Amino acid sequence: MQAKAEGAARSNNAAAEQDIVQACWSCHGPVAVGDPFCSSCKAVQPPGQADHFQRMGLERSFDVDIDALEKAYFRMQRDLHPDRFATKTPKEKSLSQQQATSLNDAYETLKDPLDRAVYLAHLKGLDVLKEGCNALNDPVILMEAMEMREALAEAESADEVSDLTRRAQGDIADCEKELTSAFLGTDMDHIGTLITRLKYLRKLADETRFRRAELRSMA
Amino acid sequence: MALLQIYEPGETPAPHENDADVAVGIDLGTTNSVTAVSVDGKAEVLRDEDGQALVPSVVAYAPDGSPIVGGLAKSLIAMRPDSVVSSIKRLMGRGIEDIKSVAGHLPFTVEPAPEGEAAGASRMVRLNVDGHKLTPVEISSHILTALKERAEGVLDREVSRAVITVPAYFDDAARTATKDAARLAGLEVLRLVNEPTAAALAYGLDKEAEGLYAVYDLGGGTFDISLLRMEKGVFQVLSTGGDAALGGDDFDHAVAEHFLKDWTGKTPGSGAVKQAVAMAREVKEALSAEDQGTWTLELDGEEQSFALDRAAFEAMIEPLVKRTIRICEDVLDDADVTPDRVKGVVLVGGSTRVPLVRKMVAGLFGREPLADIDPDEVVAVGAALQAEALTVGSDTLLLDVTPLSLGIETMGGLTEKIIPRNTPIPVAKAQEFTTYQDGQSAMAIHAVQGEREMVDQNRSLARFTLRGIPPMTAGAARIRVTYAVDADGLLTVSAREETTGTEQSIEVKPSYGLSEDEMSQMLYDSMKHAKDDMTLRLLAESRVEAGRAVGAVKAALEIDGDLLTDDDRKAIDAIVAETEAAVAGEDRDAISAAVEKLEEGTRVFAEQRMDRGIRAALRGVEVERLDKAAHERDQQGEEQAASPDDRPKSAEAGD
């Protein structure tokens, strides 16, 4: 409610009216935009257009409090999950599914540091390519990736691979820390580079996992 | 409120006040099925007069085609093997090519779906049971019908809704097939719940557990491992894995093979194999309690005795158990969890009675697994709890995930994942594709499920074609393909050409499922009172809808009733009363007409309410602009909007 009202305050005209209040599909009375339930008849509403941070009631920042995120997610799913609507009308079932889908999308995106970084960069106007080729021309990242790959190819035991996993995880943690401070500034190129590096590191960590499973099944 | 009331046959008292239908939980198993019901959070497994909860998932067909289900059917296997079907769950949603690998192990003959049917007709296998051609869906529906009737007998009331459990690893085709079977049996599926999740529910509610738990489920034909987090009544599935073709039956086959290998000279016939497998099962059960034993098998008229001790038995099955342990390790890895962080391991499935299984599970997790609840009944108990949660309400919530990745075929027969496995459901994800030829006017969409790179190594779910793409140069069209998975784990795929809005959407009817036509024909054939059932269902649905509409109007009157003149108020009250009277009756058209009249008769009222709401909201904005301490004021504004008594009429007009 708060955020909506602030947004509307920018221009107090007819269009703003539409932004803050809309008609409930069930009782046709007014509902504040963004409220998941009608305040008068309690009917579930469509999920609307809020961004992931707004939906979870969090500040738009890379530094997300995971506990707060999960609390908000569980609290909202408790009310909005389709399991709560098993005996309701088809329309309510479908709206609850849409609500739960939006919640899952927001939760999954914000929970994962890489997805969160990509999403936040997107909100700030920077689209990092999915396959992360933005900085294939960044020699530092390229060297680092090749070196790790080589080490992985040469590892002969699950323990050796586990060492590499730990190394990759350490690098990932460092990279995330750098992202936290980068997002406080405005250097979008730097943010893009860090995201690309994080992608490489995550891929490497996954590969060490596959490799370990492979070595285990051969043992 | 009284718990389950069970009466001796013939002593059933007069119909009690609450003879509304009840929702049950059904564990539709490969070998056995179990039904349970929950009242006030206490689940009870339904038992027959002998105290038996397990109903063998075996169907015998009389010469006229009428099915006999359960223990009696099982006892007919030896006498009339050709007209008895068991382990049908293994064939749910399978095509002929899927079951080639298990064909030798199946105790019946299968046929591909009839050739030359129209596109879209199912490729689900048919069973030739003593001359009757039956699909696995029909056979499963016969089991479900028997379970439903049995439950109605025990509970002395109608049972029309159920939560049915499926292995977490069941793919889309098998899930749809299970839902179809329930429909044929006249059961509304409230939710398909994954078996391991149901088992966790059964444990979690008893113990208010917090933290990470693993559920190790080794049944007759399938293996599942799930990792869950339980926190304050929320069950969150973190990751899941398994093997849809690995179970206790494989232990039996390993032992049977060992016996038959010793059977010198002859190639055993199918009768001999069946007998050897049956004996192997006895051996397995005996060696789970004792250290050794001797068994006699009469094969093709010759008698031979076999001695086996537990060590030798364990050596035979160890590779199979090891496979399950390896899958456990992968699932833990997937969730980035080390075994020592798991606070408890729940055992599910009869095969977890085998000591070697318990030993190896304990070895992996470094703790003794939990088995307080009978591993054969624990899934049904969880399903019953979930059935109650869905119909009556509950403090707990189950958040499940997709067990397998869902992808799309791209150039070169590669799979591109759209929804990765272990994504919380419900979920919707979209991806954009483009055309690869100039002037291309159609695009084939092929949805697959599985983790492999190549399309043909994954399971094909559905194909359809997006047509009507306007002629463009290659790469110019933008085709947005959306995958949506609902809370039952079922997939819907839609495709849309973004520049023109050409759209096509299908609910994925898996290639190995039944087509809508086949389903309606079967529904028609199977339901003696199909029409009555349909009428009743539609009546129930319009009552729910009318209940919603009346509730909405009453809530609005409560809050904004002051907007109405006495006459307007009387008119609305009269339509509400009229609608309520219609709901009490049996006439569906009258109910729909009343609801329509209600919507019509409250339209002006709704407009007045919108006006008031917008004014109140704008007033909030105004206040905020004037006052930096917007918080408190805005809340006041909201309070005003919510309580009509405080709001002077003049303020309305003044805005």
Interface residues (C-beta under 8 A of the other chain):
Chain A: M1 Q2 A5 E6 A8 A9 N12 A16 E17 I20 V21 A23 C24 S26 C27 H28 G29 P30 V31 A32 S39 S40 C41 K42 A43 F74 Q77 R78 H81 P82 D83 R84 A86 T87 K88 T89 P90 E92 Q97 A100 T101 N104 D105 Y107 E108 R209 R212 A213 R216 S217
Chain B: L190 R191 E231 K232 V234 R326 E329 D330 D333 Q386 A389 L390 T391 G393 L397 L398 L399 T423 P424 I425 P426 V427 A428 A484 D486 A487 E541 V544 E545 R548 A549 G551 A552 V553 A555 A556 E558 I559 D560 T602 R603 A606 E607 R609 M610 R612 G613 I614 A616 A617 L618 G620 V621 E622 E624 R625 A630 H631 D634 E638 A641 A642
